[in-house]
């Protein structure tokens, strides 16, 4: 039996107090403003029944990583993906494990004169690659969400 695979999109606000929390909230706000949408991060998330096996590149965690996370609907939106994306994510994770986060690349999604790294990854670039999309560096969490919402509405017609 396969577990459902999702593109999980972060819409929440980091909870807690202190300088790290304030920096995280500011970073989330800046990404949302720059990418003109409600999402600041994304994951390939495999539902394990309450917990999710998540794959992405995370600024907070320093780069490419796999993590078990409780994703709640108040902070995350979910877009169902084909089952084969789970294996693609696991394969890409093995290939990119240890790669650092690509801060400049994230900005390149909107400012073409900025070039990202070929050895570093930002979250939506990593997810787009795991999903098999061409030119993964062109996607922000918000543009990935928009792409899949358009595909879903087209399939309903």
C-alpha positions in Angstrom: 0.0 0.0 0.0 1.3 3.4 -0.9 0.9 6.5 1.3 -0.6 9.7 -0.2 2.0 12.2 -1.5 1.4 15.9 -1.3 3.0 19.2 -2.1 2.6 20.8 1.4 2.6 24.6 1.4 3.4 26.6 4.5 0.9 29.5 5.2 1.4 29.6 9.0 3.3 31.9 11.3 6.1 30.5 13.5 5.0 30.3 17.1 7.1 31.2 20.1 9.2 34.1 21.3 12.7 35.3 21.0 15.0 36.6 18.3 15.0 33.3 16.2 11.3 33.3 16.0 11.1 36.9 15.0 13.7 36.3 12.3 11.7 33.3 11.0 8.5 35.3 10.9 10.3 38.2 9.1 11.8 35.7 6.6 8.4 34.1 6.0 6.8 37.5 5.5 9.6 38.6 3.1 9.2 35.5 1.0 5.5 35.9 0.8 5.8 39.6 -0.3 8.6 38.9 -2.8 6.7 35.9 -4.4 3.3 37.7 -4.1 1.4 34.9 -2.4 0.4 33.3 0.9 3.1 30.6 1.0 6.6 30.9 2.3 7.8 27.3 2.1 7.0 23.9 0.6 7.7 20.3 1.2 7.1 17.0 -0.6 5.1 15.3 2.2 4.3 11.6 2.4 1.4 10.9 4.8 2.3 8.3 7.3 -1.0 8.6 9.2 -0.8 11.7 11.3 2.9 12.4 10.8 4.5 13.2 7.4 7.8 12.2 6.0 8.9 15.5 4.5 11.6 16.3 2.0 12.8 19.8 1.0 15.5 22.3 1.4 15.0 24.4 4.4 16.5 27.8 5.3 15.9 27.1 9.0 17.5 23.6 8.8 20.4 24.8 6.6 19.6 22.9 3.4 18.4 19.7 2.0 16.9 17.4 4.6 14.4 14.7 5.4 12.3 15.3 8.5 9.2 13.8 10.2 6.8 16.6 10.8 3.2 16.9 12.1 1.7 19.1 9.4 -1.6 20.7 10.5 -4.2 22.2 8.2 -4.2 25.5 10.1 -0.6 26.1 9.0 -0.3 24.0 5.8 -2.2 23.5 2.5 -2.0 20.2 0.7 -2.0 19.5 -3.0 -2.2 15.8 -3.9 0.6 14.5 -6.2 1.0 11.3 -8.1 2.3 8.3 -6.1 5.6 8.1 -8.0 6.7 11.5 -6.7 7.4 9.8 -3.3 10.2 7.7 -4.9 11.5 10.6 -7.0 11.8 12.7 -3.8 13.6 9.9 -2.0 16.0 9.4 -4.9 16.6 13.2 -5.2 17.2 13.3 -1.4 19.9 10.7 -1.7 21.6 12.6 -4.5 21.4 16.0 -2.8 21.8 15.2 0.9 24.1 17.7 2.6 23.5 20.4 0.0 23.2 23.9 1.5 20.2 26.2 1.2 20.3 28.6 -1.8 19.2 32.0 -0.6 20.2 33.8 -3.8 18.5 31.3 -5.9 15.2 31.9 -4.1 15.4 35.6 -5.2 16.2 34.5 -8.8 12.7 33.3 -9.2 11.7 36.9 -9.6 14.9 38.7 -10.5 16.4 37.0 -13.5 19.7 38.8 -13.3 20.4 37.0 -10.0 21.9 33.5 -10.6 21.4 30.7 -8.1 23.9 28.0 -7.2 24.2 24.7 -9.0 25.1 23.0 -5.8 22.6 24.6 -3.4 18.8 24.3 -3.3 15.9 26.4 -2.2 12.6 24.7 -1.1 10.5 25.1 -4.2 13.3 24.4 -6.6 14.0 21.1 -4.8 10.3 20.2 -4.8 9.9 21.1 -8.4 12.9 18.9 -9.3 11.4 16.0 -7.2 8.1 16.5 -9.1 9.9 16.2 -12.4 9.3 19.7 -13.6 11.7 21.3 -16.1 13.6 24.4 -15.0 12.9 23.8 -11.3 14.8 27.0 -10.3 12.0 29.2 -11.8 9.4 28.1 -9.2 8.5 29.7 -5.9 6.1 28.0 -3.4 3.4 30.3 -4.7 4.0 29.6 -8.4 4.1 25.8 -7.7 0.7 26.1 -5.9 -0.7 28.2 -8.8 0.6 25.7 -11.4 -1.1 22.7 -9.7 -4.3 24.6 -9.0 -4.5 25.4 -12.7 -3.9 21.8 -13.6 -6.5 20.6 -11.1 -9.1 23.0 -12.5 -8.3 22.0 -16.1 -8.8 18.3 -15.2 -12.2 19.1 -13.7 -13.4 20.4 -17.1 
